Amino acid sequence: MIEHGRALLPFPVVETVVLPGQCLAANRLFADHSHSLAEVAGDVAVAWQDPAASDNFALRSDAVASGWQLTGRKAVVVGAPGAARFVVAARSGATAQLFLVEADTSGLSLVPYMTIDGRSAADLVLVDVVVGSPNLIASGDAAELLLARALDVAAAVNCAQAVGMMRFLVDATANYLKERKQFGRALSSFQALQHRMVDMLLHTEMAEAASLRALLSLDLAPDGRAYAVSAAKVTTGEAARFVGQNAIQLHGGQGMRDATLATRFFRRLTAIDLTFGNSQDHLARLSALTVAKKGEPHRKL
């Protein structure tokens, strides 16, 4: 994922491979549609964000004779325009549910658009979409736990991608400063700019350490996993802003041009910070987890 980020590959591997893979890999529906993640790449997208509510399962689900009827809207589904099916989060009363819905199902439509980083996405509009009971992936607590883990895995992988992008920006900016001259000297010879480059590198190193910890914590209990992932998201988000903003500034006027790679990398980093919860969202989750942990009774080791 670090190398994927460094190359700024346009394929949404996290949204159309990692996230649906986590939702389907342990489910019989995955075996029905594909034998490997490589074959399902780009074929499935996950519709989990609700545009008007913080509840990922806010979309309405009603039981009908042939299965379930879904009504509502899901926002910013990256890779949706090319997907053949969707994992959709919904709620029937108080019960969370995850469904596998075919893209050509009657009542399902897309509102496509481009994201800030130039990738294709869409809002899913579901009007009385009927899916059969066999397409129910998970229900109740199992559905909530499954989606929560899938989102944490995707967030951790996204952090690793961001590290690769920051490493590219550090290298590209250093090379630019060596080539660009002012007052008859290379910009890289100015001590203030050297210090700025060191700060950019330190932020990148901290982000990589936090991302590695998150990836190594994915098999912990939910609270331990969530704590490590949120810490990585906060650290990586802050580092991405610092590295990206300074890369643009140190490139001078060139940094404001679309043709400059630094601009495209910074846009992608900005999108990553807003995906799977932004830094503020994860800072709030870290605070809640810390308070809950402090409230636990003391246990002897």
Steps between C-alpha positions, in 0.01 A plus 500: 500500500790738562627436147145528367481845658843604379396419142162678545323218318144610410331164565297521826648183648393579857136574415446226240731220622592538869166626634264263311748218554475549875121500479471192278809281539357294788153486349348248262393785267865565423552142384191527280642792306876452492785269597753767591533867588685554171190394309263716703720812470289794390188280481359585845471834678383562858221750562521587867496880543166669555486863379266618775586288805807383690351150519655288225188280509250785466362377165151355553437126464151349514417130497283390206379162379793449261771632731579862585409839352768771520430873478743787546825646375869418545768762438848506344528138390842500331515267201120478480469593128688184399374261767274205419371462856500684831530415867230721653460581870142541617288474812169325562359659811790476747673213316805577286530311171746456213372402155660410168302687233543460124560829315221429251236444769177689432477822701875548541660797322829692513584870517861495372766768548876547537665539841757767586782259413356420158351158574152388398233465767123515529212529740273194505128573493281207602124526453312189610788274400407139575775248577451135583571354843803302365669836433508590869870492594466564873245627750493651848820529703681283245432757227619792713817317606571387143468850352695659788794264446486542122512880534791478746696273264433736209600804707828336604581406140415856390750632754770282345413641157530852641849420631609408147362828368681699769826320421459597135436864596806511724722359224347717225530816709861425593587449132324823404694697763827357369422607144340840562738793557456839659765768556741273316455213748292184502197533726612185681798694640277730708493381860137600562387281209719214621325518837163498325594187308609329822162582656323352197705182529434471875124530446520227235695271733246550780215423260671181384554381858136568590379327183712193569364478853144522365562223246653277768202565729222391264461162671468647850173533689273772352603772747873432455464495123291818498749684721797416277314583178369832632847594625636425153227704330565802723878477463485439125243775443711760680817382323328503159389859543845612616692314228255590223472869587875539534565313175270744320664801665856386431414438135405868480280600208553158343319345795174670399491340153292190427787369288723485809495159666515658847155650440345166403659319794377764744145471366509125549636541854217744575245246376657224711473715813126535434445128430389250766469784750715813509758593763241668722270197489782268602627741765152486656505119484844494662372723780197276559714186504748661740223606740348150486836340568566724800162400641592131504572348843864435578612148408811331634736363238 
